[in-house]
Amino acid sequence: NPLIAILGGSLIFASCLFLALWLYSTLRRQAKINKMEVKAKAEKVAIRYDNARQAAKAERELNDFIAHEVRNPLSAAMSACSFVSTAITDETHTLTEPETIQSVREDVSIIQSSLQFINELLRNMLDMHRASSNELKIELALTDVLHDILLPVESMLYSRGRGFEVLVECPEGLLVTTDRLRLKQIMLNLGRNATKFVDKGFVRLRANVVRGSVCLYVEDSGCGIPVQKRKQLFAKFQESLDTLNQGTGIGLSLCKQLTELLRADIVFDDGYHSGIEGCPGTCFAINLNMPAEKILEERFSDYAGDYATAAAAAAGSGGGGGDHFKNGGDYQRSSQDEHDEKVANAYFHNGAPDIVDMHNIGEVKHDEEAALTQVPPTELPEALSVLFVDDDLVLRKLFSRAVKKVTVNWRVKEAANGETALRIVEDNHFDLIFMDQYMTSVEKQLLGTETVRAMRARGIRSIICGLSANDTEREFLEAGADAFMVKPFPCDKIGLKHELNRVLAT
């Protein structure tokens, strides 16, 4: 039948046409997809390349910065060491001669200040890395601003024989919920930065409640910050803020990062003046964006006991060697409060700028009243058994000497690697174990974290504190350690006592 043949041919033709169109559209769509995938892969490669290039540039800048900042103090320390060595071995002069003794003291001071600078630089860089990686833990707790923050910082800044005073002004009983460790670190960084630039006058730590929010201030009577350097105050790896290049260049950037972690604001008061002729000074203001806490009397009783102890200690010791504390129990509104209001108004309305311009603010009065010293660290246990594990013989000996200065009855045993430590703990009980992370040898040695895991697996319940110059705190805690300490450990009596109390408290 011709009609059936025509219909069949038409159906076959339509089917072939449809199949051809479908195949064409499928291939075209697949070609587009392939093109988009190639483009996406190319963009990913470009992004990775750009990120790698930026990372390499940042690493190169970091290495250049470290080399530049470490070179000068390291050279100074090496030169001073050479002078001390010559003075000791020189047979023509004896160490009993006044000139020789004075020369050695000056050289030792140079060595100490140079190494402190390097240590501060490396610690700040480590904290910056942890802050930028969101690895710093924020632990909010009720904090007494005076006794938990300002007085401990004041005690660390104070040094006899300096040409300036360390002043503390804070209302009594000012409480706020914050991370006391990080806030103390911010105030200490700002305070230490201020002490580098002050020759006469004061470094003042203040706290006040402005517009319902707790604000802290670090003020000084130093040489001030040049106008051309104020725009880059909180930049990473900046040049020093003074003409003598005394700063590390990252302290303020770290303070900025820490305040952001606390959801606080930090600003530089551009209109501040110390009131001392020729010493304009600087002022950094921190707004915690948190109200002062009001607590019940029974909850306050614990704090009150500590305050009474602190006051009694201060009265018995005769104060803090010239450092001043302003009791704000009957705090009267003054020109200082009005100035604080203006600073608050400036950065509340302008989105917390880095610099607040507050000219013509009027004279600021500096009251100096009764002195109050920081309560000394809690006394350590009389007798403990300690194991110190480190491959560096010098560090082991220095640790033993430092511990003996703090408490003579502690028994310190040493081990050079993790394998030796495991054998020692089989036959000896230790109350406290310090464990280094990397211990070099000609053969493969256990890492500190591996040694800690092995000790815990064997039922060792001693307090274990990890040690490293690198940021390995998380690795140690995950391995079973109770605490972590960044090397080098403090060798001064007060600093080491605080660290040992912190570790034992865990």
Secondary structure, DSSP 8 states (H G I E B T S, - for coil): -HHHHHHHHHHHHHHHHHHHHHHHHHHHHHHHHHHHHHHHHHHHHHHHHHHHHHHHHHHHHHHHHHHHHHHHHHHHHHHHHHHHHHHHH-TTS-TTSHHHHHHHHHHHHHHHHHHHHHHHHHHHHHHHHHHHTT-S----EEEEIIIIIIHHHHHHH--TT-SEEEEEEE-TT-EEEE-HHHHHHHHHHHHHHHHTT-SSEEEEEEEEEETTEEEEEEEE-SS---GGGGGGTT-TT---SSTT--S-S-HHHHHHHHHHHTT-EEEEETT---SBTTB---EEEEE---------HHHHHHHHHHHHHHHHHHHHHTSBTTBEEEE-TT----HHHHHHHHHHHHHHHTT--SEE-------------------------S--EEEEE-S-HHHHHHHHHHHHHH-TT-EEEEESSHHHHHHHHHH---SEEEEES----SS----HHHHHHHHHHTT--SEEEEEESSS-HHHHHHHT-SEEEESS---SHHHHHHHHHHHHH-
